[in-house]
């Protein structure tokens, strides 16, 4: 084993980590995070899955993601937490600033004289807008499918030495799902052209993508960071170029020392990992209750 060699990255975009669910892959994400040194972190929604959150299930590996993020914030790394549908309760705190952390619904950044528009993407989801209970039911079904997939992969890795995604195969084979992804991308691109943004960066649909659209003399690049449930992907921006990071193609992360956060001040400050999450919510509530 060897220590992780850190790459400098101007911007890293992470979305759909779904901490608090069985399908989340925090160990792989931690391995990746230890290989980068970002100047700006964009958390583009559904980081903590508050729809599925239960005190009975929030392992230390999930808490370690929050500890890593907290460490970056205390170091002054600019961090934007963009709210998604699964962590929509944080929308009550939009506009909150805590050190280098900002909680927002969307953000526009200047990247090398180009405008980049970041938002989660659930605003395009008709189901989310008009039948939230149905969307939550679908979320439960998706989570159950991920649990089943986890068990299948446990067997598959031991017998065949590889993993596969049931949910990806279903989405790629169902015409309505393929059409939804296409419509989602086209809608984001259309609005970006209207607002004259150069980049539009989303999450939500768990479909990593970089796609350039040309209309006359104007170009728009649509980007989606994917997820850390099925695809294990992120977006990186460095020296004027965007790229999709794919954990499953990165051989270097498999040979680094396992992460140990047990000696950090933040870990020592909480008796149990779930206590930190509840403590953070209490802090947010205190801030919200203060007079303007």
C-alpha positions in Angstrom: 0.0 0.0 0.0 1.1 3.6 -0.6 -0.1 7.1 0.2 -2.5 8.7 -2.2 -0.8 11.1 -4.6 -3.0 14.2 -4.9 -3.9 15.8 -8.2 -4.8 19.5 -8.3 -8.3 20.1 -9.6 -9.8 23.6 -10.1 -13.4 22.3 -9.6 -14.8 19.0 -8.7 -18.6 18.3 -9.0 -20.2 15.5 -7.0 -23.8 14.6 -6.9 -26.2 11.8 -6.0 -24.1 10.2 -3.3 -27.2 9.2 -1.3 -25.6 8.8 2.0 -27.8 7.0 4.4 -28.9 4.4 1.9 -27.6 0.8 1.3 -26.7 1.6 -2.3 -24.3 4.4 -1.5 -20.6 3.7 -2.1 -18.7 5.9 0.4 -15.6 3.8 0.6 -15.0 4.1 -3.1 -15.8 7.8 -3.0 -13.3 8.3 -0.1 -10.6 6.6 -2.1 -11.2 9.0 -4.9 -11.4 12.1 -2.7 -8.0 11.3 -1.3 -6.4 11.5 -4.7 -7.5 15.1 -5.5 -6.8 18.6 -4.1 -9.7 20.7 -5.3 -9.9 24.5 -5.2 -13.7 24.5 -5.4 -16.2 21.7 -4.5 -19.7 21.6 -6.0 -22.0 19.2 -4.1 -24.8 19.1 -6.7 -27.7 17.6 -4.7 -28.8 14.3 -3.1 -25.7 14.1 -1.0 -27.6 13.0 2.1 -30.7 11.0 1.3 -33.1 12.5 3.7 -36.1 10.6 2.1 -34.6 7.3 3.1 -32.7 8.5 6.2 -33.0 6.3 9.3 -31.2 6.4 12.6 -30.9 2.7 12.3 -28.6 3.0 9.2 -25.9 5.6 8.9 -22.5 3.7 9.0 -19.2 5.3 9.9 -18.1 5.1 6.3 -21.0 7.4 5.4 -20.1 9.8 8.2 -16.5 9.8 7.0 -17.6 11.5 3.8 -19.1 14.3 5.9 -15.9 14.4 8.0 -13.8 14.8 4.8 -16.0 17.6 3.6 -15.9 19.3 7.0 -12.1 19.1 6.9 -12.1 20.8 3.5 -14.4 23.6 4.7 -12.2 24.2 7.8 -9.3 24.5 5.4 -11.1 27.2 3.5 -11.9 25.3 0.3 -14.8 27.0 -1.4 -17.8 24.6 -1.1 -21.3 25.0 -2.6 -24.0 22.6 -1.3 -26.7 22.7 -4.0 -29.9 21.3 -2.8 -31.6 18.3 -4.5 -34.9 16.5 -4.2 -33.6 13.9 -1.7 -32.1 16.6 0.5 -34.8 19.2 -0.1 -35.2 19.9 3.6 -32.0 21.9 3.3 -33.8 24.4 1.0 -35.0 26.1 4.2 -31.4 27.2 4.7 -30.6 28.4 1.2 -28.4 31.5 1.5 -26.7 30.2 4.7 -23.0 30.8 4.8 -20.8 28.9 7.2 -17.1 29.7 6.6 -16.3 28.6 3.1 -19.6 26.6 2.8 -22.6 28.0 0.9 -26.1 26.4 0.7 -27.8 27.3 -2.5 -30.4 26.1 -5.0 -28.2 26.9 -7.9 -25.0 28.8 -8.6 -23.4 30.5 -11.6 -19.6 30.7 -11.7 -17.1 32.3 -14.0 -14.7 29.7 -15.3 -11.9 31.1 -17.5 -14.2 33.8 -18.9 -17.1 31.4 -19.5 -20.3 31.1 -17.4 -21.1 27.8 -15.8 -24.7 27.2 -14.4 -24.9 24.5 -11.7 -28.1 23.0 -10.4 -29.4 19.6 -9.4 -32.0 19.1 -12.1 -35.1 17.9 -10.3 -36.9 21.1 -11.4 -37.3 19.4 -14.8 -38.8 16.3 -13.3 -42.6 16.5 -13.9 -43.2 13.7 -11.4 -41.3 15.7 -8.8 -43.3 18.9 -9.5 -46.8 17.4 -9.7 -46.8 14.1 -7.8 -44.2 14.1 -5.1 -45.7 11.1 -3.3 -45.3 9.1 -6.5 -41.7 10.2 -6.9 -41.0 9.1 -3.3 -42.6 5.8 -3.9 -40.3 5.4 -7.0 -37.4 6.3 -4.8 -38.2 3.5 -2.4 -38.5 1.1 -5.3 -35.1 2.3 -6.7 -33.6 1.9 -3.2 -35.0 -1.7 -3.0 -33.6 -2.5 -6.4 -30.1 -1.2 -5.3 -30.3 -3.4 -2.1 -31.1 -6.4 -4.3 -28.3 -5.4 -6.7 -25.9 -5.2 -3.8 -26.7 -8.7 -2.7 -26.4 -10.0 -6.3 -23.0 -8.2 -6.7 -21.7 -9.7 -3.5 -22.2 -13.1 -5.1 -21.1 -12.1 -8.5 -17.8 -10.6 -7.3 -17.0 -13.9 -5.6 -18.0 -16.2 -8.4 -17.3 -14.1 -11.5 -15.0 -11.4 -10.2 -17.1 -8.5 -11.5 -20.1 -6.4 -10.8 -23.1 -5.3 -12.9 -26.0 -2.9 -12.4 -29.6 -4.0 -12.6 -30.9 -0.5 -12.5 -28.6 0.7 -15.3 -29.7 -2.2 -17.5 -33.4 -1.5 -16.8 -33.0 2.3 -17.5 -31.0 1.6 -20.7 -33.6 -0.9 -22.0 -36.9 1.0 -21.2 -37.8 3.4 -23.9 -39.6 5.8 -21.6 -36.5 6.0 -19.4 -34.2 6.7 -22.3 -36.6 9.4 -23.6 -36.7 11.0 -20.1 -32.9 11.3 -20.0 -32.9 12.8 -23.6 -35.7 15.2 -22.7 -33.9 16.2 -19.5 -30.7 17.0 -21.3 -32.4 18.9 -24.1 -34.4 21.0 -21.7 -31.2 22.0 -19.8 -29.4 22.8 -23.0 -32.4 24.9 -24.3 -32.5 27.0 -21.2 -28.7 27.4 -21.2 -28.8 28.8 -24.7 -31.6 31.2 -23.7 -29.6 32.5 -20.7 -26.4 32.5 -22.7 -24.5 30.1 -20.4 -21.5 28.3 -21.8 -21.9 25.3 -19.4 -24.9 23.7 -17.8 -24.0 21.2 -15.0 -26.6 18.9 -13.5 -27.0 15.7 -11.5 -30.3 13.9 -10.6 -30.6 11.4 -13.4 -27.5 9.3 -12.5 -26.3 9.5 -16.1 -22.7 10.8 -16.5 -22.4 12.9 -19.7 -20.5 15.6 -21.5 -22.3 16.8 -24.6 -21.6 19.9 -26.7 -24.5 21.5 -28.6 -23.9 24.0 -31.4 -26.5 26.6 -32.5 -25.2 29.2 -34.9 -22.1 30.8 -33.4 -23.1 29.8 -29.8 -22.0 26.6 -28.1 -23.4 25.1 -24.9 -21.7 22.2 -23.1 -24.1 20.0 -21.1 -22.5 18.1 -18.2 -23.8 15.5 -15.7 -21.8 14.2 -12.9 -23.5 10.9 -12.6 -23.7 9.3 -9.1 -22.0 7.3 -6.4 -24.5 4.5 -6.4 -24.2 2.9 -9.8 -21.7 4.8 -12.0 -19.1 6.0 -9.4 -18.4 9.2 -11.4 -17.6 12.8 -10.9 -16.9 15.9 -13.0 -13.5 17.6 -12.9 -12.6 21.0 -14.3 -8.9 21.9 -14.6 -7.0 24.3 -16.8 -10.0 25.1 -18.9 -11.0 21.5 -19.6 -13.9 19.3 -18.3 -13.6 15.6 -17.9 -15.6 12.8 -16.3 -13.8 10.9 -13.6 -14.8 7.2 -13.6 -13.7 5.3 -10.5 -14.1 1.9 -12.1 -11.4 2.9 -14.7 -9.0 4.2 -12.1 -6.5 1.5 -11.1 -4.5 3.9 -8.8 -7.2 4.2 -6.2 -7.1 0.5 -5.4 -3.5 0.6 -4.1 -3.7 3.5 -1.6 -3.7 3.1 2.2 -7.2 2.8 3.8 -8.4 6.1 5.2 -8.3 6.5 9.0 -10.2 9.5 10.5 -10.4 8.1 14.0 -7.8 10.6 15.3 -9.4 13.7 14.0 -10.8 16.3 16.4 -14.2 16.1 14.7 -14.4 12.4 15.2 -13.5 12.7 18.9 -16.1 15.4 19.3 -19.0 13.0 18.7 -19.8 9.8 20.7 -21.6 8.3 17.7 -21.5 9.2 14.0 -25.3 9.7 13.9 -25.0 12.3 16.6 -23.0 14.6 14.3 -25.7 14.6 11.7 -28.4 15.5 14.3 -26.1 18.1 15.8 -25.7 19.8 12.4 -29.5 19.9 11.9 -29.9 21.5 15.4 -27.3 24.1 14.4 -29.2 24.8 11.2 -32.5 25.1 13.1 -30.9 27.5 15.6 -29.7 29.7 12.7 -33.1 29.6 11.1 -34.9 30.6 14.3 -32.8 33.8 14.7 -34.4 37.1 14.0 -33.4 38.7 10.7 
